Amino acid sequence: MTIDNIKSSGLYKASESSIKSKYKDSDKSRETEASSLSREDSLVLSSEAKKLSPIKAKIESGFYNQPDVLREVAQKLVKEFNLE
C-alpha cells in the first residue's frame, strides 16, 4: 500500500485584498472603541501616604543634613537598637 503526500500549497490561500480589508476594519473598530472609552485617571493617596509628604519636604530641603538633627537621629537609633 502506498500513501501519497497531499500538496498543501493551495489549501490555505487568502487573497491580499481580503487580508487588508480585515485589518482595516479591525483598526476602525479599535479607534471607535478607544474614543468611546475616554476617561480620566485619578490618584487617591491613603492617609499614611499623606503623612509622608512633610517628611519628604524636609528631606528635599536638607533639614536632615544639619549636624544637630543628625546627632539626635543617631542617638535615637543607638537607644532603639541597644547599641550603647
MODELLER restraints for C-alpha pairs under 7 A, 6 or more apart:
rsr = mdl.restraints
at = mdl.atoms
rsr.add(forms.Gaussian(group=physical.xy_distance, feature=features.Distance(at['CA:58:A'], at['CA:64:A']), mean=6.94, stdev=0.5))
rsr.add(forms.Gaussian(group=physical.xy_distance, feature=features.Distance(at['CA:64:A'], at['CA:70:A']), mean=6.29, stdev=0.5))
rsr.add(forms.Gaussian(group=physical.xy_distance, feature=features.Distance(at['CA:78:A'], at['CA:84:A']), mean=6.27, stdev=0.5))
